[in-house]
């Protein structure tokens, strides 16, 4: 018989008490949270899900759109007078560098 059940009746455990028991066990098993944190992968799955236009072919839509985006990002680095994809630019570059003309 489990020693926790021996000392505490089942009605004692509400959600908060039960959670603290399992959280301490998970911390000992899994180690630091940064090694098992899924947040970056879940965020990227949101981006991939946004690529889907045909719900009958989910994986195909994601792979085709991802490949097209990778290709255009790669090619934009070699073209002149084209803004490179994935690089943030300020909206007011003209004003920051003093190029703005007074009208």
URWO-V901140 format. One record per backbone hydrogen bond with DSSP energy under -1.0 kcal/mol. CO is the residue of the C=O (numbers start at 0). NH is the residue of the N-H. If there is no record, write none. Layout:
# URWO-V901140
co=CO nh=NH
co=CO nh=NH
This chain:
# URWO-V901140
co=1 nh=5
co=2 nh=6
co=3 nh=7
co=8 nh=11
co=13 nh=17
co=14 nh=18
co=15 nh=19
co=16 nh=20
co=17 nh=21
co=18 nh=22
co=19 nh=23
co=20 nh=24
co=21 nh=25
co=22 nh=26
co=23 nh=27
co=24 nh=28
co=25 nh=29
co=26 nh=30
co=31 nh=34
co=32 nh=35
co=37 nh=41
co=38 nh=42
co=39 nh=43
co=40 nh=44
co=41 nh=45
co=42 nh=46
co=43 nh=47
co=44 nh=48
co=45 nh=49
co=47 nh=50
co=48 nh=51
co=53 nh=56
co=56 nh=60
co=57 nh=61
co=58 nh=62
co=59 nh=63
co=60 nh=64
co=61 nh=65
co=62 nh=66
co=63 nh=67
co=64 nh=68
co=65 nh=69
co=66 nh=70
co=67 nh=71
co=68 nh=72
co=69 nh=73
co=70 nh=74
co=71 nh=75
co=74 nh=77
co=83 nh=86
co=91 nh=95
co=92 nh=96
co=93 nh=98
co=93 nh=99
